[in-house]
């Protein structure tokens, strides 16, 4: 795996993007819990999204959530195969996460909004524009 963050940046992060992606590949959805206000942040950031504290600790999320919105990509960027579904999921722990939804694009409709989902796996892709492998969670409908 290519180390994306320079050493001086890694020292300030409790959970780096590389750690987050490694966790996804291992079937774990990792986030950060603020020691001050208890807010959970995911994907990783250097400060709490609610209070701005740098007092964060790594935590594993359940991987379960609710489908809030989606779009079906029919004309993809170069190097990607269409169609596929990009979704926004509100996790059980509260953070909202972008990922892919493993579902039939022809059956996708607004009726799917609010459905329960869970992390099924990971999508990894390398293209000439991204500067290395891109990893994101893949969700499936769980109800």
N, CA, C and O atoms as a GROMACS GRO file, in nm:
protein
  572
    1UNK      N    1   0.083  -0.117   0.000
    1UNK     CA    2   0.000   0.000   0.000
    1UNK      C    3   0.089   0.124   0.000
    1UNK      O    4   0.190   0.129   0.070
    2UNK      N    5   0.051   0.223  -0.078
    2UNK     CA    6   0.125   0.348  -0.084
    2UNK      C    7   0.089   0.431   0.037
    2UNK      O    8  -0.029   0.451   0.066
    3UNK      N    9   0.189   0.480   0.107
    3UNK     CA   10   0.167   0.565   0.223
    3UNK      C   11   0.136   0.705   0.172
    3UNK      O   12   0.223   0.769   0.112
    4UNK      N   13   0.015   0.754   0.194
    4UNK     CA   14  -0.028   0.881   0.138
    4UNK      C   15   0.011   1.002   0.222
    4UNK      O   16   0.041   1.108   0.167
    5UNK      N   17   0.011   0.988   0.353
    5UNK     CA   18   0.035   1.102   0.438
    5UNK      C   19   0.182   1.112   0.477
    5UNK      O   20   0.242   1.014   0.521
    6UNK      N   21   0.242   1.230   0.459
    6UNK     CA   22   0.379   1.249   0.507
    6UNK      C   23   0.384   1.228   0.658
    6UNK      O   24   0.284   1.247   0.727
    7UNK      N   25   0.500   1.191   0.708
    7UNK     CA   26   0.517   1.160   0.850
    7UNK      C   27   0.469   1.272   0.940
    7UNK      O   28   0.404   1.246   1.041
    8UNK      N   29   0.499   1.398   0.907
    8UNK     CA   30   0.459   1.509   0.994
    8UNK      C   31   0.307   1.523   1.003
    8UNK      O   32   0.257   1.570   1.106
    9UNK      N   33   0.234   1.486   0.900
    9UNK     CA   34   0.088   1.490   0.905
    9UNK      C   35   0.037   1.372   0.987
    9UNK      O   36  -0.054   1.388   1.068
   10UNK      N   37   0.095   1.253   0.967
   10UNK     CA   38   0.051   1.134   1.040
   10UNK      C   39   0.059   1.154   1.191
   10UNK      O   40  -0.023   1.100   1.265
   11UNK      N   41   0.157   1.230   1.236
   11UNK     CA   42   0.174   1.250   1.380
   11UNK      C   43   0.056   1.323   1.443
   11UNK      O   44   0.032   1.309   1.563
   12UNK      N   45  -0.019   1.401   1.365
   12UNK     CA   46  -0.132   1.478   1.417
   12UNK      C   47  -0.265   1.405   1.404
   12UNK      O   48  -0.365   1.447   1.462
   13UNK      N   49  -0.267   1.297   1.328
   13UNK     CA   50  -0.391   1.222   1.306
   13UNK      C   51  -0.395   1.098   1.394
   13UNK      O   52  -0.298   1.023   1.402
   14UNK      N   53  -0.507   1.076   1.459
   14UNK     CA   54  -0.529   0.953   1.535
   14UNK      C   55  -0.563   0.841   1.437
   14UNK      O   56  -0.524   0.726   1.457
   15UNK      N   57  -0.636   0.877   1.330
   15UNK     CA   58  -0.677   0.783   1.227
   15UNK      C   59  -0.653   0.849   1.092
   15UNK      O   60  -0.719   0.948   1.059
   16UNK      N   61  -0.560   0.797   1.014
   16UNK     CA   62  -0.530   0.854   0.883
   16UNK      C   63  -0.620   0.795   0.776
   16UNK      O   64  -0.690   0.696   0.799
   17UNK      N   65  -0.618   0.855   0.658
   17UNK     CA   66  -0.693   0.801   0.545
   17UNK      C   67  -0.644   0.661   0.511
   17UNK      O   68  -0.724   0.572   0.479
   18UNK      N   69  -0.513   0.640   0.518
   18UNK     CA   70  -0.457   0.508   0.490
   18UNK      C   71  -0.507   0.405   0.592
   18UNK      O   72  -0.539   0.292   0.554
   19UNK      N   73  -0.513   0.442   0.720
   19UNK     CA   74  -0.566   0.353   0.824
   19UNK      C   75  -0.714   0.323   0.800
   19UNK      O   76  -0.758   0.210   0.816
   20UNK      N   77  -0.789   0.426   0.762
   20UNK     CA   78  -0.932   0.412   0.735
   20UNK      C   79  -0.954   0.314   0.620
   20UNK      O   80  -1.038   0.224   0.629
   21UNK      N   81  -0.879   0.331   0.511
   21UNK     CA   82  -0.891   0.242   0.395
   21UNK      C   83  -0.847   0.100   0.429
   21UNK      O   84  -0.908   0.003   0.383
   22UNK      N   85  -0.742   0.086   0.508
   22UNK     CA   86  -0.698  -0.047   0.551
   22UNK      C   87  -0.807  -0.115   0.633
   22UNK      O   88  -0.833  -0.234   0.616
   23UNK      N   89  -0.871  -0.039   0.721
   23UNK     CA   90  -0.982  -0.093   0.800
   23UNK      C   91  -1.096  -0.141   0.712
   23UNK      O   92  -1.152  -0.248   0.735
   24UNK      N   93  -1.131  -0.061   0.609
   24UNK     CA   94  -1.237  -0.102   0.517
   24UNK      C   95  -1.203  -0.234   0.450
   24UNK      O   96  -1.288  -0.322   0.437
   25UNK      N   97  -1.078  -0.248   0.408
   25UNK     CA   98  -1.034  -0.373   0.343
   25UNK      C   99  -1.042  -0.492   0.438
   25UNK      O  100  -1.056  -0.606   0.395
   26UNK      N  101  -1.031  -0.465   0.568
   26UNK     CA  102  -1.040  -0.571   0.670
   26UNK      C  103  -1.184  -0.590   0.720
   26UNK      O  104  -1.208  -0.667   0.812
   27UNK      N  105  -1.279  -0.520   0.658
   27UNK     CA  106  -1.419  -0.533   0.696
   27UNK      C  107  -1.460  -0.448   0.815
   27UNK      O  108  -1.564  -0.474   0.876
   28UNK      N  109  -1.380  -0.347   0.848
   28UNK     CA  110  -1.410  -0.260   0.962
   28UNK      C  111  -1.439  -0.118   0.913
   28UNK      O  112  -1.369  -0.067   0.825
   29UNK      N  113  -1.541  -0.056   0.969
   29UNK     CA  114  -1.570   0.085   0.942
   29UNK      C  115  -1.520   0.162   1.063
   29UNK      O  116  -1.580   0.158   1.170
   30UNK      N  117  -1.409   0.233   1.045
   30UNK     CA  118  -1.345   0.303   1.156
   30UNK      C  119  -1.380   0.451   1.155
   30UNK      O  120  -1.399   0.511   1.050
   31UNK      N  121  -1.389   0.507   1.273
   31UNK     CA  122  -1.416   0.649   1.288
   31UNK      C  123  -1.342   0.702   1.410
   31UNK      O  124  -1.257   0.634   1.467
   32UNK      N  125  -1.376   0.823   1.448
   32UNK     CA  126  -1.314   0.888   1.563
   32UNK      C  127  -1.422   0.935   1.660
   32UNK      O  128  -1.523   0.992   1.619
   33UNK      N  129  -1.400   0.910   1.788
   33UNK     CA  130  -1.490   0.959   1.893
   33UNK      C  131  -1.419   1.073   1.965
   33UNK      O  132  -1.304   1.059   2.008
   34UNK      N  133  -1.489   1.185   1.979
   34UNK     CA  134  -1.433   1.300   2.049
   34UNK      C  135  -1.438   1.274   2.200
   34UNK      O  136  -1.542   1.237   2.254
   35UNK      N  137  -1.326   1.294   2.266
   35UNK     CA  138  -1.320   1.275   2.411
   35UNK      C  139  -1.392   1.388   2.486
   35UNK      O  140  -1.431   1.371   2.601
   36UNK      N  141  -1.411   1.503   2.419
   36UNK     CA  142  -1.476   1.618   2.482
   36UNK      C  143  -1.629   1.609   2.474
   36UNK      O  144  -1.697   1.616   2.576
   37UNK      N  145  -1.683   1.595   2.351
   37UNK     CA  146  -1.830   1.600   2.333
   37UNK      C  147  -1.892   1.466   2.293
   37UNK      O  148  -2.014   1.457   2.280
   38UNK      N  149  -1.809   1.363   2.274
   38UNK     CA  150  -1.853   1.226   2.240
   38UNK      C  151  -1.905   1.210   2.097
   38UNK      O  152  -1.950   1.102   2.060
   39UNK      N  153  -1.899   1.316   2.015
   39UNK     CA  154  -1.940   1.307   1.874
   39UNK      C  155  -1.851   1.208   1.800
   39UNK      O  156  -1.730   1.203   1.825
   40UNK      N  157  -1.909   1.130   1.709
   40UNK     CA  158  -1.831   1.039   1.626
   40UNK      C  159  -1.817   1.100   1.488
   40UNK      O  160  -1.914   1.148   1.429
   41UNK      N  161  -1.695   1.099   1.437
   41UNK     CA  162  -1.661   1.155   1.306
   41UNK      C  163  -1.612   1.043   1.216
   41UNK      O  164  -1.531   0.961   1.257
   42UNK      N  165  -1.662   1.040   1.094
   42UNK     CA  166  -1.619   0.942   0.996
   42UNK      C  167  -1.654   0.997   0.859
   42UNK      O  168  -1.765   1.046   0.841
   43UNK      N  169  -1.565   0.990   0.762
   43UNK     CA  170  -1.428   0.942   0.765
   43UNK      C  171  -1.338   1.033   0.850
   43UNK      O  172  -1.383   1.136   0.900
   44UNK      N  173  -1.210   0.994   0.866
   44UNK     CA  174  -1.121   1.062   0.959
   44UNK      C  175  -1.094   1.208   0.926
   44UNK      O  176  -1.084   1.248   0.810
   45UNK      N  177  -1.083   1.287   1.032
   45UNK     CA  178  -1.047   1.428   1.023
   45UNK      C  179  -0.951   1.457   1.138
   45UNK      O  180  -0.933   1.375   1.228
   46UNK      N  181  -0.890   1.573   1.133
   46UNK     CA  182  -0.791   1.607   1.236
   46UNK      C  183  -0.857   1.664   1.362
   46UNK      O  184  -0.797   1.660   1.469
   47UNK      N  185  -0.980   1.716   1.350
   47UNK     CA  186  -1.052   1.771   1.465
   47UNK      C  187  -1.196   1.722   1.465
   47UNK      O  188  -1.247   1.676   1.362
   48UNK      N  189  -1.260   1.731   1.579
   48UNK     CA  190  -1.402   1.696   1.592
   48UNK      C  191  -1.486   1.791   1.508
   48UNK      O  192  -1.465   1.912   1.510
   49UNK      N  193  -1.581   1.736   1.433
   49UNK     CA  194  -1.667   1.818   1.349
   49UNK      C  195  -1.764   1.904   1.431
   49UNK      O  196  -1.810   2.008   1.382
   50UNK      N  197  -1.794   1.863   1.553
   50UNK     CA  198  -1.890   1.937   1.635
   50UNK      C  199  -1.822   2.047   1.717
   50UNK      O  200  -1.864   2.163   1.711
   51UNK      N  201  -1.718   2.012   1.793
   51UNK     CA  202  -1.662   2.110   1.887
   51UNK      C  203  -1.521   2.158   1.852
   51UNK      O  204  -1.470   2.251   1.915
   52UNK      N  205  -1.457   2.095   1.753
   52UNK     CA  206  -1.324   2.139   1.711
   52UNK      C  207  -1.210   2.083   1.795
   52UNK      O  208  -1.094   2.118   1.772
   53UNK      N  209  -1.239   1.998   1.890
   53UNK     CA  210  -1.136   1.940   1.976
   53UNK      C  211  -1.044   1.846   1.896
   53UNK      O  212  -1.088   1.781   1.802
   54UNK      N  213  -0.918   1.842   1.937
   54UNK     CA  214  -0.822   1.748   1.878
   54UNK      C  215  -0.808   1.622   1.964
   54UNK      O  216  -0.728   1.534   1.933
   55UNK      N  217  -0.886   1.615   2.072
   55UNK     CA  218  -0.882   1.500   2.162
   55UNK      C  219  -0.974   1.391   2.108
   55UNK      O  220  -1.090   1.380   2.147
   56UNK      N  221  -0.921   1.310   2.018
   56UNK     CA  222  -0.999   1.208   1.949
   56UNK      C  223  -0.941   1.070   1.976
   56UNK      O  224  -0.822   1.055   2.000
   57UNK      N  225  -1.029   0.969   1.972
   57UNK     CA  226  -0.984   0.831   1.985
   57UNK      C  227  -1.049   0.747   1.877
   57UNK      O  228  -1.163   0.770   1.838
   58UNK      N  229  -0.974   0.650   1.829
   58UNK     CA  230  -1.024   0.561   1.724
   58UNK      C  231  -1.136   0.474   1.778
   58UNK      O  232  -1.130   0.426   1.891
   59UNK      N  233  -1.239   0.453   1.695
   59UNK     CA  234  -1.351   0.366   1.733
   59UNK      C  235  -1.400   0.291   1.610
   59UNK      O  236  -1.388   0.340   1.497
   60UNK      N  237  -1.456   0.174   1.631
   60UNK     CA  238  -1.513   0.096   1.521
   60UNK      C  239  -1.664   0.114   1.520
   60UNK      O  240  -1.730   0.095   1.622
   61UNK      N  241  -1.718   0.151   1.405
   61UNK     CA  242  -1.862   0.169   1.388
   61UNK      C  243  -1.927   0.036   1.353
   61UNK      O  244  -1.859  -0.058   1.311
   62UNK      N  245  -2.058   0.029   1.370
   62UNK     CA  246  -2.131  -0.096   1.345
   62UNK      C  247  -2.137  -0.132   1.197
   62UNK      O  248  -2.151  -0.250   1.163
   63UNK      N  249  -2.126  -0.033   1.109
   63UNK     CA  250  -2.140  -0.058   0.966
   63UNK      C  251  -2.285  -0.060   0.921
   63UNK      O  252  -2.313  -0.088   0.804
   64UNK      N  253  -2.377  -0.030   1.012
   64UNK     CA  254  -2.520  -0.027   0.981
   64UNK      C  255  -2.567   0.117   0.971
   64UNK      O  256  -2.512   0.207   1.034
   65UNK      N  257  -2.672   0.138   0.890
   65UNK     CA  258  -2.725   0.272   0.877
   65UNK      C  259  -2.851   0.278   0.794
   65UNK      O  260  -2.918   0.177   0.773
   66UNK      N  261  -2.881   0.399   0.746
   66UNK     CA  262  -3.003   0.425   0.671
   66UNK      C  263  -2.967   0.498   0.542
   66UNK      O  264  -2.887   0.591   0.542
   67UNK      N  265  -3.025   0.454   0.431
   67UNK     CA  266  -3.001   0.517   0.301
   67UNK      C  267  -3.072   0.652   0.297
   67UNK      O  268  -3.194   0.658   0.304
   68UNK      N  269  -2.994   0.760   0.286
   68UNK     CA  270  -3.050   0.895   0.288
   68UNK      C  271  -3.074   0.949   0.147
   68UNK      O  272  -3.174   1.015   0.123
   69UNK      N  273  -2.982   0.922   0.055
   69UNK     CA  274  -2.997   0.964  -0.084
   69UNK      C  275  -2.903   0.882  -0.170
   69UNK      O  276  -2.816   0.812  -0.120
   70UNK      N  277  -2.922   0.892  -0.301
   70UNK     CA  278  -2.839   0.816  -0.394
   70UNK      C  279  -2.846   0.879  -0.532
   70UNK      O  280  -2.932   0.962  -0.559
   71UNK      N  281  -2.756   0.838  -0.617
   71UNK     CA  282  -2.764   0.871  -0.759
   71UNK      C  283  -2.711   0.753  -0.838
   71UNK      O  284  -2.616   0.687  -0.796
   72UNK      N  285  -2.773   0.726  -0.951
   72UNK     CA  286  -2.726   0.620  -1.040
   72UNK      C  287  -2.636   0.684  -1.144
   72UNK      O  288  -2.678   0.774  -1.217
   73UNK      N  289  -2.513   0.639  -1.150
   73UNK     CA  290  -2.417   0.690  -1.246
   73UNK      C  291  -2.428   0.607  -1.373
   73UNK      O  292  -2.398   0.488  -1.374
   74UNK      N  293  -2.470   0.671  -1.480
   74UNK     CA  294  -2.483   0.602  -1.609
   74UNK      C  295  -2.375   0.644  -1.707
   74UNK      O  296  -2.343   0.570  -1.800
   75UNK      N  297  -2.318   0.762  -1.687
   75UNK     CA  298  -2.206   0.809  -1.769
   75UNK      C  299  -2.091   0.833  -1.672
   75UNK      O  300  -2.083   0.938  -1.609
   76UNK      N  301  -2.002   0.735  -1.659
   76UNK     CA  302  -1.898   0.740  -1.555
   76UNK      C  303  -1.774   0.818  -1.600
   76UNK      O  304  -1.755   0.845  -1.718
   77UNK      N  305  -1.692   0.854  -1.502
   77UNK     CA  306  -1.561   0.910  -1.535
   77UNK      C  307  -1.477   0.805  -1.607
   77UNK      O  308  -1.504   0.685  -1.599
   78UNK      N  309  -1.376   0.850  -1.677
   78UNK     CA  310  -1.287   0.758  -1.748
   78UNK      C  311  -1.229   0.656  -1.651
   78UNK      O  312  -1.183   0.690  -1.542
   79UNK      N  313  -1.232   0.530  -1.692
   79UNK     CA  314  -1.175   0.423  -1.611
   79UNK      C  315  -1.276   0.351  -1.522
   79UNK      O  316  -1.243   0.250  -1.461
   80UNK      N  317  -1.398   0.402  -1.513
   80UNK     CA  318  -1.502   0.339  -1.432
   80UNK      C  319  -1.606   0.275  -1.523
   80UNK      O  320  -1.625   0.319  -1.636
   81UNK      N  321  -1.673   0.171  -1.473
   81UNK     CA  322  -1.775   0.103  -1.550
   81UNK      C  323  -1.913   0.138  -1.497
   81UNK      O  324  -1.939   0.129  -1.377
   82UNK      N  325  -2.001   0.179  -1.587
   82UNK     CA  326  -2.138   0.214  -1.549
   82UNK      C  327  -2.231   0.098  -1.582
   82UNK      O  328  -2.194   0.010  -1.660
   83UNK      N  329  -2.348   0.095  -1.525
   83UNK     CA  330  -2.398   0.186  -1.423
   83UNK      C  331  -2.359   0.140  -1.283
   83UNK      O  332  -2.332   0.022  -1.259
   84UNK      N  333  -2.356   0.235  -1.191
   84UNK     CA  334  -2.335   0.204  -1.050
   84UNK      C  335  -2.405   0.309  -0.966
   84UNK      O  336  -2.442   0.416  -1.015
   85UNK      N  337  -2.423   0.277  -0.839
   85UNK     CA  338  -2.499   0.364  -0.749
   85UNK      C  339  -2.405   0.422  -0.644
   85UNK      O  340  -2.336   0.349  -0.573
   86UNK      N  341  -2.404   0.554  -0.635
   86UNK     CA  342  -2.333   0.624  -0.528
   86UNK      C  343  -2.440   0.663  -0.426
   86UNK      O  344  -2.546   0.713  -0.461
   87UNK      N  345  -2.410   0.638  -0.298
   87UNK     CA  346  -2.511   0.664  -0.195
   87UNK      C  347  -2.454   0.742  -0.078
   87UNK      O  348  -2.333   0.748  -0.057
   88UNK      N  349  -2.544   0.802  -0.003
   88UNK     CA  350  -2.511   0.870   0.121
   88UNK      C  351  -2.589   0.800   0.231
   88UNK      O  352  -2.711   0.792   0.227
   89UNK      N  353  -2.515   0.748   0.330
   89UNK     CA  354  -2.573   0.669   0.438
   89UNK      C  355  -2.552   0.739   0.571
   89UNK      O  356  -2.441   0.784   0.602
   90UNK      N  357  -2.658   0.749   0.649
   90UNK     CA  358  -2.646   0.797   0.787
   90UNK      C  359  -2.622   0.674   0.872
   90UNK      O  360  -2.710   0.588   0.884
   91UNK      N  361  -2.504   0.665   0.932
   91UNK     CA  362  -2.472   0.547   1.012
   91UNK      C  363  -2.552   0.546   1.141
   91UNK      O  364  -2.602   0.649   1.187
   92UNK      N  365  -2.563   0.428   1.199
   92UNK     CA  366  -2.632   0.409   1.327
   92UNK      C  367  -2.572   0.499   1.435
   92UNK      O  368  -2.641   0.544   1.526
   93UNK      N  369  -2.442   0.525   1.423
   93UNK     CA  370  -2.371   0.607   1.522
   93UNK      C  371  -2.380   0.757   1.491
   93UNK      O  372  -2.335   0.838   1.572
   94UNK      N  373  -2.438   0.795   1.378
   94UNK     CA  374  -2.470   0.932   1.338
   94UNK      C  375  -2.391   0.989   1.220
   94UNK      O  376  -2.451   1.064   1.142
   95UNK      N  377  -2.262   0.961   1.200
   95UNK     CA  378  -2.195   1.020   1.083
   95UNK      C  379  -2.260   0.977   0.951
   95UNK      O  380  -2.314   0.867   0.939
   96UNK      N  381  -2.254   1.066   0.854
   96UNK     CA  382  -2.304   1.038   0.719
   96UNK      C  383  -2.183   1.003   0.633
   96UNK      O  384  -2.083   1.074   0.634
   97UNK      N  385  -2.193   0.894   0.557
   97UNK     CA  386  -2.080   0.842   0.480
   97UNK      C  387  -2.122   0.820   0.335
   97UNK      O  388  -2.230   0.768   0.307
   98UNK      N  389  -2.034   0.860   0.243
   98UNK     CA  390  -2.055   0.833   0.101
   98UNK      C  391  -1.995   0.697   0.068
   98UNK      O  392  -1.888   0.662   0.116
   99UNK      N  393  -2.065   0.622  -0.013
   99UNK     CA  394  -2.014   0.492  -0.057
   99UNK      C  395  -2.086   0.448  -0.183
   99UNK      O  396  -2.147   0.528  -0.253
  100UNK      N  397  -2.078   0.321  -0.210
  100UNK     CA  398  -2.151   0.261  -0.321
  100UNK      C  399  -2.258   0.171  -0.264
  100UNK      O  400  -2.245   0.117  -0.154
  101UNK      N  401  -2.365   0.155  -0.341
  101UNK     CA  402  -2.473   0.065  -0.301
  101UNK      C  403  -2.476  -0.051  -0.398
  101UNK      O  404  -2.485  -0.030  -0.519
  102UNK      N  405  -2.469  -0.172  -0.347
  102UNK     CA  406  -2.476  -0.292  -0.429
  102UNK      C  407  -2.624  -0.328  -0.446
  102UNK      O  408  -2.683  -0.396  -0.362
  103UNK      N  409  -2.681  -0.280  -0.557
  103UNK     CA  410  -2.823  -0.302  -0.583
  103UNK      C  411  -2.845  -0.286  -0.733
  103UNK      O  412  -2.769  -0.217  -0.800
  104UNK      N  413  -2.950  -0.349  -0.784
  104UNK     CA  414  -2.983  -0.342  -0.926
  104UNK      C  415  -3.019  -0.198  -0.964
  104UNK      O  416  -3.116  -0.143  -0.912
  105UNK      N  417  -2.941  -0.137  -1.053
  105UNK     CA  418  -2.964   0.003  -1.090
  105UNK      C  419  -3.099   0.023  -1.158
  105UNK      O  420  -3.157   0.131  -1.149
  106UNK      N  421  -3.150  -0.079  -1.224
  106UNK     CA  422  -3.280  -0.068  -1.293
  106UNK      C  423  -3.397  -0.071  -1.195
  106UNK      O  424  -3.506  -0.024  -1.227
  107UNK      N  425  -3.376  -0.126  -1.076
  107UNK     CA  426  -3.483  -0.134  -0.976
  107UNK      C  427  -3.476  -0.020  -0.874
  107UNK      O  428  -3.564  -0.006  -0.790
  108UNK      N  429  -3.372   0.061  -0.882
  108UNK     CA  430  -3.352   0.168  -0.786
  108UNK      C  431  -3.459   0.276  -0.805
  108UNK      O  432  -3.487   0.318  -0.917
  109UNK      N  433  -3.519   0.320  -0.692
  109UNK     CA  434  -3.620   0.426  -0.698
  109UNK      C  435  -3.621   0.502  -0.566
  109UNK      O  436  -3.554   0.463  -0.470
  110UNK      N  437  -3.696   0.611  -0.563
  110UNK     CA  438  -3.706   0.692  -0.442
  110UNK      C  439  -3.766   0.612  -0.325
  110UNK      O  440  -3.749   0.650  -0.209
  111UNK      N  441  -3.835   0.504  -0.355
  111UNK     CA  442  -3.892   0.419  -0.250
  111UNK      C  443  -3.784   0.354  -0.164
  111UNK      O  444  -3.811   0.305  -0.055
  112UNK      N  445  -3.660   0.353  -0.214
  112UNK     CA  446  -3.550   0.292  -0.140
  112UNK      C  447  -3.499   0.382  -0.028
  112UNK      O  448  -3.431   0.336   0.064
  113UNK      N  449  -3.530   0.512  -0.035
  113UNK     CA  450  -3.484   0.604   0.069
  113UNK      C  451  -3.539   0.562   0.204
  113UNK      O  452  -3.656   0.527   0.217
  114UNK      N  453  -3.453   0.566   0.304
  114UNK     CA  454  -3.491   0.525   0.439
  114UNK      C  455  -3.469   0.378   0.468
  114UNK      O  456  -3.483   0.335   0.583
  115UNK      N  457  -3.434   0.300   0.367
  115UNK     CA  458  -3.408   0.157   0.387
  115UNK      C  459  -3.284   0.139   0.474
  115UNK      O  460  -3.190   0.219   0.469
  116UNK      N  461  -3.285   0.034   0.552
  116UNK     CA  462  -3.169  -0.002   0.634
  116UNK      C  463  -3.063  -0.064   0.545
  116UNK      O  464  -3.093  -0.145   0.457
  117UNK      N  465  -2.938  -0.026   0.569
  117UNK     CA  466  -2.826  -0.079   0.492
  117UNK      C  467  -2.715  -0.121   0.588
  117UNK      O  468  -2.715  -0.084   0.705
  118UNK      N  469  -2.620  -0.197   0.535
  118UNK     CA  470  -2.501  -0.234   0.613
  118UNK      C  471  -2.383  -0.244   0.518
  118UNK      O  472  -2.400  -0.268   0.398
  119UNK      N  473  -2.264  -0.227   0.573
  119UNK     CA  474  -2.143  -0.240   0.492
  119UNK      C  475  -2.129  -0.384   0.449
  119UNK      O  476  -2.135  -0.476   0.531
  120UNK      N  477  -2.111  -0.403   0.321
  120UNK     CA  478  -2.096  -0.537   0.264
  120UNK      C  479  -1.950  -0.566   0.232
  120UNK      O  480  -1.906  -0.681   0.241
  121UNK      N  481  -1.878  -0.465   0.196
  121UNK     CA  482  -1.739  -0.484   0.154
  121UNK      C  483  -1.678  -0.351   0.116
  121UNK      O  484  -1.711  -0.247   0.172
  122UNK      N  485  -1.588  -0.358   0.020
  122UNK     CA  486  -1.515  -0.238  -0.018
  122UNK      C  487  -1.498  -0.236  -0.169
  122UNK      O  488  -1.487  -0.341  -0.233
  123UNK      N  489  -1.497  -0.117  -0.226
  123UNK     CA  490  -1.469  -0.100  -0.368
  123UNK      C  491  -1.333  -0.031  -0.377
  123UNK      O  492  -1.313   0.075  -0.318
  124UNK      N  493  -1.243  -0.091  -0.449
  124UNK     CA  494  -1.110  -0.032  -0.468
  124UNK      C  495  -1.088  -0.009  -0.617
  124UNK      O  496  -1.120  -0.094  -0.700
  125UNK      N  497  -1.035   0.108  -0.650
  125UNK     CA  498  -1.016   0.143  -0.790
  125UNK      C  499  -0.890   0.227  -0.805
  125UNK      O  500  -0.858   0.310  -0.720
  126UNK      N  501  -0.819   0.204  -0.913
  126UNK     CA  502  -0.702   0.284  -0.947
  126UNK      C  503  -0.726   0.342  -1.085
  126UNK      O  504  -0.761   0.270  -1.178
  127UNK      N  505  -0.707   0.472  -1.098
  127UNK     CA  506  -0.713   0.533  -1.231
  127UNK      C  507  -0.600   0.633  -1.244
  127UNK      O  508  -0.530   0.662  -1.147
  128UNK      N  509  -0.582   0.686  -1.362
  128UNK     CA  510  -0.467   0.772  -1.387
  128UNK      C  511  -0.481   0.911  -1.325
  128UNK      O  512  -0.385   0.988  -1.325
  129UNK      N  513  -0.598   0.944  -1.272
  129UNK     CA  514  -0.620   1.077  -1.216
  129UNK      C  515  -0.613   1.083  -1.064
  129UNK      O  516  -0.595   1.191  -1.007
  130UNK      N  517  -0.626   0.971  -0.997
  130UNK     CA  518  -0.641   0.971  -0.851
  130UNK      C  519  -0.511   0.964  -0.772
  130UNK      O  520  -0.513   0.983  -0.651
  131UNK      N  521  -0.400   0.937  -0.835
  131UNK     CA  522  -0.275   0.929  -0.762
  131UNK      C  523  -0.265   0.806  -0.675
  131UNK      O  524  -0.199   0.810  -0.571
  132UNK      N  525  -0.326   0.699  -0.715
  132UNK     CA  526  -0.320   0.575  -0.639
  132UNK      C  527  -0.458   0.515  -0.621
  132UNK      O  528  -0.556   0.562  -0.676
  133UNK      N  529  -0.461   0.410  -0.542
  133UNK     CA  530  -0.585   0.337  -0.520
  133UNK      C  531  -0.685   0.422  -0.440
  133UNK      O  532  -0.649   0.491  -0.346
  134UNK      N  533  -0.810   0.414  -0.480
  134UNK     CA  534  -0.921   0.478  -0.409
  134UNK      C  535  -1.007   0.367  -0.350
  134UNK      O  536  -1.044   0.272  -0.420
  135UNK      N  537  -1.040   0.379  -0.223
  135UNK     CA  538  -1.119   0.277  -0.155
  135UNK      C  539  -1.241   0.343  -0.093
  135UNK      O  540  -1.231   0.449  -0.030
  136UNK      N  541  -1.357   0.280  -0.110
  136UNK     CA  542  -1.478   0.331  -0.044
  136UNK      C  543  -1.564   0.213   0.001
  136UNK      O  544  -1.554   0.104  -0.055
  137UNK      N  545  -1.650   0.235   0.102
  137UNK     CA  546  -1.736   0.126   0.148
  137UNK      C  547  -1.845   0.094   0.047
  137UNK      O  548  -1.892   0.181  -0.026
  138UNK      N  549  -1.884  -0.032   0.043
  138UNK     CA  550  -1.997  -0.077  -0.038
  138UNK      C  551  -2.105  -0.122   0.060
  138UNK      O  552  -2.080  -0.203   0.149
  139UNK      N  553  -2.226  -0.069   0.041
  139UNK     CA  554  -2.339  -0.102   0.127
  139UNK      C  555  -2.435  -0.194   0.055
  139UNK      O  556  -2.439  -0.197  -0.068
  140UNK      N  557  -2.513  -0.270   0.133
  140UNK     CA  558  -2.621  -0.351   0.078
  140UNK      C  559  -2.746  -0.325   0.160
  140UNK      O  560  -2.738  -0.288   0.278
  141UNK      N  561  -2.862  -0.345   0.098
  141UNK     CA  562  -2.989  -0.330   0.168
  141UNK      C  563  -3.001  -0.443   0.269
  141UNK      O  564  -2.975  -0.559   0.236
  142UNK      N  565  -3.040  -0.411   0.393
  142UNK     CA  566  -3.046  -0.515   0.497
  142UNK      C  567  -3.187  -0.544   0.544
  142UNK      O  568  -3.205  -0.626   0.633
  143UNK      N  569  -3.288  -0.478   0.487
  143UNK     CA  570  -3.427  -0.508   0.527
  143UNK      C  571  -3.511  -0.543   0.408
  143UNK      O  572  -3.630  -0.572   0.422
   0.00000   0.00000   0.00000
